[in-house]
Amino acid sequence: MHYALNLRTFFYSHYFYLGLRFAAGLVGVTLITLQFADMAVAMTVCIGALCTALMDMPSPLRHKFNEMSASVLLCSAVTLLISLCAPYHWLLMTMLVLVSFAACMMVVYGRKSMPLQLATLFIMTMSMEHDMTVRESFVHTGLFTLGAVAYLAYAMGISWILRHRIKQQVLAEALFELAAYIDIKADFYDARHNLTEQFNKLIRHQSLLADRQQASRDLILRAHNNARDAIVVQVHVCMLDLYELILSTHTDYALLRTHLADSPVMQTLHDLAYKAARDIESVAYDVTRKKSSYPEISYDPEMAAIEAELAAIQQRIDQGKPQHEALAVLRAQRNKIRAIIKMIGELHQASQKAYDTTPFWVDADMGPFLSQQKYEFRMILSHLRLDSPIFRFSLRVAMAISVGLAVAAILPYAAHSYWIVLTIVIILKPSFSMTKQRRSDRIIGTIIGCVITALIIKFLNYPALILCILVLATVATPTFIYLRYRYAAIAVSIMILLQMHLIAPGNQDLITERLIDTFIGAAVATAFSFVLANWEYQSLPRLVREVLDVNLRYMQASFDLLQGKGSDDFAYRIERKRLMDSLAALSSALVRMLDEPARKQRAVEDINLFIVQNYLLVAHVAALRAILRRHVKELPAEPVNAMLTESHDQVVEVLTRALAPGKAEIEPVMVPMAPMSQDGNAVPWSGWPLVQRRIRLLQADAVKIIVHREAILRDLA
């Protein structure tokens, strides 16, 4: 379950705050307008506020202002254009298609532009029903712009007041997702769960976690000017360090299950991971409540049980039983778990201490960590070609709207063409999987919303009660639009139908007509989801190559860090983030492809294994870093660096061959031996076996990347 769907955390989440802000702004603007004008004027002003409110998302203040200002200007221009064209049916139909195409082309600017696209198409459909004179069109547009600007001023004011609170909420969401990630890791120790399925779950969740961590970076690292901001920065940094330690806990789970299948220590390891997840959740919960967090969970019983099991294994080894591998793996897990518990303690401390500055980030360029967004018109021009997925999507929507308008024109009842068009633009998305999910949510949500509205009108038809329900639906719509769209569809159906009931009571066919219009719009959207479709397998070669390119740079930064080059780990953190982002993009594409028709799916198993192998390289590097930290005493820097250099050269050679066109030949992996001193004896250091084992795993998994890359390209060909 998503953390925000739990009642304990729901009312502290930024989703609920968004719903309250949205509803208060809309209701406030409408009520103020009603003091000076009639209901028709108030509704126009309200729709202007609503279009701007669609862009009201957690975002840095400067970005929020730019995004919402763009919405005000663009939606006002569309309102005026459609209103002026409305008296001329042929011109209106032409403009609807052209505006739909242009709005969909804005998707080239990424996910941030999706609400702006929706707002543009929404006001287009709301304006198409009004037949006005030129003067009335300008007055209507002026009122719309007034509402839009009023909500912009209101939202910016509230966001400025709550700027630190929003940072806390977004950071807490990333912490909750990290706890969910550990819950998945915990099940690796449970033999009832299939290891392959658990890896699939882990990789899928890693994509979501990367998205939440990026949202946290974008808000927290752009501006941190006071002690309160310094606290969230330090918690954020601890969270990322903790994430790396969690990555390093990857081990040979099959070996653990084989050697320790009958031992209670597997359950102990599971319980430790479960406790760690709850501990992180407690930090997240306290962050949402603006409180310092203090540890309340004790790991002592489980750690004592692991120590007892280690002693028992050692005793069996002393008796001549071959359990050396099990001892080494369990001991390594014990050491990593200790490091994780210590880091969780530091996470608690980071939330308690008031910092004057954030020394880790002083004089550092945060640009590489942050989402970079450029709104250049030439980006749209560069996609005006038939092989562009965005261009094909725009054509698809324009054609679907044309058909929707044609169907509405020939229906036997007084069809609401704007509702059909609105249903089409809400359902039809750039990818088939998104369209499929949105269609299901829209239809089910509308049916449930219509049934609830019918019951309210029949049994609870009291104006005061209906107004209360309207306010609740207005709060629920934005709250769930990014959380569970199905719930948002229920709320928006109730909200719109009850508004229409208040404006025109007694219309018995209102709900039935809305249902029919929804089904028609969904049918048209479904049919056109196959027209000029962009299937996910078409983007796989590019995504696979991006992962390999970034992995090469990550390996260079990793081995530079392991060998002590550079004064800090800044470059390593940047490359690690980029690799995780590229893996998340490939993983998301795979998930979307699984929702597509079976005949459009390619190399599913090999893509999944390719993602896993790249993920394991990150885990091995994190483990090497932890080993070098743990065995820093008497560390023979020169011999260790020589071994790391040799290993780095081999891994880079393997990844370079994977990038080369054609079939790459796979050579045997040569694991460097422990360096010798001048007298011919091995250089003494306790970390040699652990480092050698990790390097062996790192090189072996790098070779497997070539195998899966070749299989992917072969299947795609």
ChimeraX attribute file (.defattr): number of C-alpha atoms within 10 A of each C-alpha:
attribute: neighborCount
match mode: 1-to-1
recipient: residues
	/A:1	6
	/A:2	13
	/A:3	16
	/A:4	20
	/A:5	15
	/A:6	10
	/A:7	9
	/A:8	11
	/A:9	16
	/A:10	16
	/A:11	14
	/A:12	18
	/A:13	23
	/A:14	23
	/A:15	24
	/A:16	19
	/A:17	18
	/A:18	22
	/A:19	21
	/A:20	19
	/A:21	20
	/A:22	27
	/A:23	24
	/A:24	16
	/A:25	23
	/A:26	24
	/A:27	15
	/A:28	16
	/A:29	24
	/A:30	22
	/A:31	15
	/A:32	11
	/A:33	19
	/A:34	16
	/A:35	10
	/A:36	10
	/A:37	12
	/A:38	10
	/A:39	15
	/A:40	11
	/A:41	17
	/A:42	22
	/A:43	18
	/A:44	23
	/A:45	28
	/A:46	26
	/A:47	21
	/A:48	31
	/A:49	28
	/A:50	24
	/A:51	28
	/A:52	30
	/A:53	26
	/A:54	19
	/A:55	26
	/A:56	23
	/A:57	19
	/A:58	21
	/A:59	22
	/A:60	19
	/A:61	17
	/A:62	9
	/A:63	12
	/A:64	19
	/A:65	18
	/A:66	11
	/A:67	20
	/A:68	26
	/A:69	17
	/A:70	15
	/A:71	27
	/A:72	28
	/A:73	15
	/A:74	16
	/A:75	27
	/A:76	23
	/A:77	15
	/A:78	20
	/A:79	26
	/A:80	22
	/A:81	21
	/A:82	26
	/A:83	26
	/A:84	23
	/A:85	24
	/A:86	22
	/A:87	17
	/A:88	10
	/A:89	12
	/A:90	10
	/A:91	13
	/A:92	18
	/A:93	18
	/A:94	12
	/A:95	19
	/A:96	24
	/A:97	20
	/A:98	14
	/A:99	18
	/A:100	26
	/A:101	22
	/A:102	19
	/A:103	22
	/A:104	28
	/A:105	24
	/A:106	22
	/A:107	21
	/A:108	20
	/A:109	16
	/A:110	11
	/A:111	10
	/A:112	16
	/A:113	20
	/A:114	19
	/A:115	20
	/A:116	26
	/A:117	23
	/A:118	20
	/A:119	24
	/A:120	26
	/A:121	26
	/A:122	22
	/A:123	21
	/A:124	25
	/A:125	21
	/A:126	18
	/A:127	24
	/A:128	23
	/A:129	15
	/A:130	15
	/A:131	17
	/A:132	16
	/A:133	14
	/A:134	14
	/A:135	10
	/A:136	14
	/A:137	22
	/A:138	17
	/A:139	15
	/A:140	22
	/A:141	24
	/A:142	18
	/A:143	21
	/A:144	29
	/A:145	25
	/A:146	20
	/A:147	28
	/A:148	29
	/A:149	21
	/A:150	20
	/A:151	28
	/A:152	23
	/A:153	13
	/A:154	19
	/A:155	22
	/A:156	18
	/A:157	13
	/A:158	12
	/A:159	21
	/A:160	14
	/A:161	11
	/A:162	12
	/A:163	19
	/A:164	17
	/A:165	18
	/A:166	24
	/A:167	27
	/A:168	29
	/A:169	24
	/A:170	28
	/A:171	27
	/A:172	31
	/A:173	27
	/A:174	25
	/A:175	29
	/A:176	24
	/A:177	24
	/A:178	27
	/A:179	25
	/A:180	23
	/A:181	22
	/A:182	22
	/A:183	20
	/A:184	18
	/A:185	23
	/A:186	22
	/A:187	20
	/A:188	25
	/A:189	23
	/A:190	17
	/A:191	16
	/A:192	8
	/A:193	11
	/A:194	11
	/A:195	16
	/A:196	13
	/A:197	10
	/A:198	16
	/A:199	18
	/A:200	16
	/A:201	14
	/A:202	18
	/A:203	20
	/A:204	19
	/A:205	20
	/A:206	22
	/A:207	19
	/A:208	18
	/A:209	24
	/A:210	21
	/A:211	17
	/A:212	21
	/A:213	21
	/A:214	20
	/A:215	20
	/A:216	27
	/A:217	22
	/A:218	22
	/A:219	23
	/A:220	26
	/A:221	20
	/A:222	14
	/A:223	13
	/A:224	18
	/A:225	11
	/A:226	13
	/A:227	15
	/A:228	17
	/A:229	23
	/A:230	24
	/A:231	24
	/A:232	25
	/A:233	29
	/A:234	25
	/A:235	25
	/A:236	25
	/A:237	17
	/A:238	20
	/A:239	23
	/A:240	18
	/A:241	17
	/A:242	21
	/A:243	19
	/A:244	20
	/A:245	22
	/A:246	22
	/A:247	22
	/A:248	24
	/A:249	21
	/A:250	18
	/A:251	20
	/A:252	11
	/A:253	15
	/A:254	14
	/A:255	13
	/A:256	20
	/A:257	17
	/A:258	11
	/A:259	14
	/A:260	18
	/A:261	16
	/A:262	9
	/A:263	11
	/A:264	12
	/A:265	22
	/A:266	21
	/A:267	17
	/A:268	18
	/A:269	24
	/A:270	20
	/A:271	18
	/A:272	21
	/A:273	24
	/A:274	19
	/A:275	21
	/A:276	23
	/A:277	24
	/A:278	18
	/A:279	24
	/A:280	26
	/A:281	21
	/A:282	22
	/A:283	27
	/A:284	30
	/A:285	22
	/A:286	18
	/A:287	25
	/A:288	23
	/A:289	17
	/A:290	15
	/A:291	13
	/A:292	15
	/A:293	22
	/A:294	16
	/A:295	15
	/A:296	7
	/A:297	11
	/A:298	13
	/A:299	13
	/A:300	10
	/A:301	10
	/A:302	18
	/A:303	18
	/A:304	12
	/A:305	15
	/A:306	21
	/A:307	15
	/A:308	13
	/A:309	19
	/A:310	19
	/A:311	13
	/A:312	13
	/A:313	20
	/A:314	17
	/A:315	13
	/A:316	14
	/A:317	14
	/A:318	11
	/A:319	9
	/A:320	9
	/A:321	11
	/A:322	12
	/A:323	16
	/A:324	12
	/A:325	12
	/A:326	20
	/A:327	21
	/A:328	14
	/A:329	16
	/A:330	23
	/A:331	16
	/A:332	17
	/A:333	18
	/A:334	18
	/A:335	14
	/A:336	22
	/A:337	21
	/A:338	14
	/A:339	17
	/A:340	22
	/A:341	20
	/A:342	12
	/A:343	18
	/A:344	22
	/A:345	18
	/A:346	18
	/A:347	25
	/A:348	22
	/A:349	20
	/A:350	24
	/A:351	26
	/A:352	15
	/A:353	14
	/A:354	16
	/A:355	18
	/A:356	13
	/A:357	18
	/A:358	16
	/A:359	11
	/A:360	12
	/A:361	15
	/A:362	9
	/A:363	7
	/A:364	9
	/A:365	10
	/A:366	15
	/A:367	12
	/A:368	13
	/A:369	17
	/A:370	18
	/A:371	10
	/A:372	8
	/A:373	10
	/A:374	8
	/A:375	12
	/A:376	10
	/A:377	10
	/A:378	8
	/A:379	14
	/A:380	17
	/A:381	11
	/A:382	11
	/A:383	16
	/A:384	14
	/A:385	11
	/A:386	11
	/A:387	11
	/A:388	14
	/A:389	22
	/A:390	22
	/A:391	25
	/A:392	23
	/A:393	25
	/A:394	25
	/A:395	22
	/A:396	25
	/A:397	26
	/A:398	22
	/A:399	18
	/A:400	26
	/A:401	29
	/A:402	17
	/A:403	17
	/A:404	26
	/A:405	20
	/A:406	13
	/A:407	16
	/A:408	21
	/A:409	14
	/A:410	10
	/A:411	11
	/A:412	7
	/A:413	9
	/A:414	10
	/A:415	18
	/A:416	17
	/A:417	22
	/A:418	21
	/A:419	23
	/A:420	26
	/A:421	31
	/A:422	22
	/A:423	26
	/A:424	27
	/A:425	24
	/A:426	18
	/A:427	24
	/A:428	26
	/A:429	23
	/A:430	22
	/A:431	21
	/A:432	22
	/A:433	21
	/A:434	15
	/A:435	20
	/A:436	18
	/A:437	15
	/A:438	20
	/A:439	26
	/A:440	15
	/A:441	20
	/A:442	24
	/A:443	21
	/A:444	16
	/A:445	22
	/A:446	26
	/A:447	20
	/A:448	19
	/A:449	25
	/A:450	23
	/A:451	15
	/A:452	16
	/A:453	25
	/A:454	20
	/A:455	12
	/A:456	17
	/A:457	16
	/A:458	10
	/A:459	9
	/A:460	13
	/A:461	13
	/A:462	11
	/A:463	10
	/A:464	10
	/A:465	12
	/A:466	20
	/A:467	15
	/A:468	11
	/A:469	18
	/A:470	21
	/A:471	17
	/A:472	17
	/A:473	24
	/A:474	24
	/A:475	24
	/A:476	25
	/A:477	26
	/A:478	28
	/A:479	28
	/A:480	22
	/A:481	18
	/A:482	12
	/A:483	14
	/A:484	14
	/A:485	20
	/A:486	24
	/A:487	23
	/A:488	26
	/A:489	25
	/A:490	27
	/A:491	30
	/A:492	23
	/A:493	25
	/A:494	28
	/A:495	24
	/A:496	15
	/A:497	20
	/A:498	24
	/A:499	15
	/A:500	13
	/A:501	19
	/A:502	12
	/A:503	11
	/A:504	10
	/A:505	12
	/A:506	10
	/A:507	9
	/A:508	10
	/A:509	8
	/A:510	16
	/A:511	21
	/A:512	12
	/A:513	16
	/A:514	20
	/A:515	17
	/A:516	15
	/A:517	23
	/A:518	23
	/A:519	20
	/A:520	20
	/A:521	31
	/A:522	27
	/A:523	16
	/A:524	23
	/A:525	31
	/A:526	19
	/A:527	11
	/A:528	20
	/A:529	24
	/A:530	12
	/A:531	16
	/A:532	16
	/A:533	15
	/A:534	19
	/A:535	21
	/A:536	23
	/A:537	18
	/A:538	13
	/A:539	13
	/A:540	20
	/A:541	14
	/A:542	10
	/A:543	18
	/A:544	21
	/A:545	16
	/A:546	18
	/A:547	23
	/A:548	21
	/A:549	17
	/A:550	19
	/A:551	25
	/A:552	20
	/A:553	17
	/A:554	24
	/A:555	22
	/A:556	17
	/A:557	21
	/A:558	25
	/A:559	21
	/A:560	19
	/A:561	18
	/A:562	21
	/A:563	18
	/A:564	13
	/A:565	12
	/A:566	11
	/A:567	7
	/A:568	11
	/A:569	15
	/A:570	17
	/A:571	17
	/A:572	20
	/A:573	18
	/A:574	17
	/A:575	22
	/A:576	21
	/A:577	19
	/A:578	20
	/A:579	24
	/A:580	22
	/A:581	20
	/A:582	24
	/A:583	29
	/A:584	23
	/A:585	19
	/A:586	26
	/A:587	25
	/A:588	18
	/A:589	20
	/A:590	23
	/A:591	16
	/A:592	18
	/A:593	21
	/A:594	15
	/A:595	17
	/A:596	17
	/A:597	11
	/A:598	9
	/A:599	6
	/A:600	13
	/A:601	17
	/A:602	22
	/A:603	19
	/A:604	16
	/A:605	12
	/A:606	19
	/A:607	23
	/A:608	20
	/A:609	20
	/A:610	27
	/A:611	23
	/A:612	20
	/A:613	21
	/A:614	21
	/A:615	19
	/A:616	20
	/A:617	25
	/A:618	23
	/A:619	22
	/A:620	25
	/A:621	22
	/A:622	22
	/A:623	26
	/A:624	24
	/A:625	20
	/A:626	20
	/A:627	20
	/A:628	18
	/A:629	12
	/A:630	13
	/A:631	14
	/A:632	14
	/A:633	11
	/A:634	10
	/A:635	16
	/A:636	14
	/A:637	11
	/A:638	11
	/A:639	15
	/A:640	20
	/A:641	16
	/A:642	15
	/A:643	19
	/A:644	20
	/A:645	17
	/A:646	13
	/A:647	22
	/A:648	20
	/A:649	13
	/A:650	18
	/A:651	24
	/A:652	18
	/A:653	15
	/A:654	24
	/A:655	20
	/A:656	15
	/A:657	17
	/A:658	26
	/A:659	20
	/A:660	10
	/A:661	8
	/A:662	10
	/A:663	16
	/A:664	17
	/A:665	11
	/A:666	13
	/A:667	8
	/A:668	8
	/A:669	16
	/A:670	13
	/A:671	19
	/A:672	15
	/A:673	11
	/A:674	19
	/A:675	18
	/A:676	12
	/A:677	11
	/A:678	8
	/A:679	7
	/A:680	8
	/A:681	10
	/A:682	13
	/A:683	16
	/A:684	14
	/A:685	15
	/A:686	13
	/A:687	19
	/A:688	19
	/A:689	13
	/A:690	18
	/A:691	21
	/A:692	19
	/A:693	13
	/A:694	21
	/A:695	25
	/A:696	18
	/A:697	18
	/A:698	24
	/A:699	22
	/A:700	19
	/A:701	21
	/A:702	24
	/A:703	24
	/A:704	18
	/A:705	24
	/A:706	23
	/A:707	19
	/A:708	21
	/A:709	24
	/A:710	18
	/A:711	18
	/A:712	21
	/A:713	18
	/A:714	12
	/A:715	12
	/A:716	14
	/A:717	7
